Amino acid sequence: METRIALLAILVENESSVEALNDILHQYRQHIIGRMGIPYREKQVSIMSIAVDAPQDVISALSGKIGKLPGVSSKTAYAGGGRG
């Protein structure tokens, strides 16, 4: 199945959504290449980036689930071509 490389940029402004976010990321762990999180305490926001290599529908499902969490926003950027 063809996969794509993508980067999800995630901003968490509602600390009570962190556990649910981590649960979602755990469900998709086989597709995650790496992740980085930066707590910006002064602004009470956490900034995360998640690199994934997955089929397009998996990336869309992951992004959609994250975007439904209260106080969490995300955007996805894709690498140019697909990978087989």
Number of C-alpha atoms within 10 A of each C-alpha: 6 10 18 19 21 20 20 20 17 21 20 21 17 14 13 12 15 17 10 14 17 12 11 15 18 12 10 16 12 11 18 17 14 12 13 10 12 11 13 10 8 6 8 11 17 18 14 16 18 17 19 23 22 22 17 16 11 16 22 13 12 16 19 13 13 22 17 11 16 15 15 19 15 16 14 15 11 16 11 9 9 14 13 8
